[in-house]
Amino acid sequence: MLTNTCKTAIKAVIYLAARFETGEKSGIREIAEHIDASEHTVGKMLQTLVRQGVINSVKGPTGGFFISKQQRNQPIINIVEAIDGRQIFTGCGLGLTKCSAAHPCPIHDEYKAARDLYEKIFRSNRIADLCDPVTNGLAYLTG
């Protein structure tokens, strides 16, 4: 359901959140290397996340991207909505424009249940919730 760009964005934000304690800022190249992604893709989506207030950036020789304590506590859905938009939680599984409970596609009910669960996962998990297992070596961002 998520685009590859959105998956990359989530990994990049988790990486920044893992660096929160040290207060260090990270550059595009560093982030791209650590999450095994294209610098071009990482650069574009980081700027989108900055514009949406999900993360911060500072220009200059000591600049880079970083996340605040408040931003670290925001739900993952903020990243998803900034990159992929809200429609991934409302759209039809077959891409029909007029799919609804009154006019369902063949997979409407099952897809809606899965879509609702997906949204619940992203609303209930905070960036910090996904960061801590990575920081503790229990989960990974590449592989």
Secondary structure as GFF3:
##gff-version 3
##sequence-region A 1 143
A	DSSP	alpha_helix	4	18	.	.	.	ID=ss1
A	DSSP	three_ten_helix	20	22	.	.	.	ID=ss2
A	DSSP	alpha_helix	28	35	.	.	.	ID=ss3
A	DSSP	alpha_helix	39	51	.	.	.	ID=ss4
A	DSSP	beta_strand	56	58	.	.	.	ID=ss5
A	DSSP	beta_strand	64	66	.	.	.	ID=ss6
A	DSSP	alpha_helix	69	72	.	.	.	ID=ss7
A	DSSP	alpha_helix	77	83	.	.	.	ID=ss8
A	DSSP	three_ten_helix	86	89	.	.	.	ID=ss9
A	DSSP	alpha_helix	108	124	.	.	.	ID=ss10
A	DSSP	alpha_helix	127	135	.	.	.	ID=ss11
###
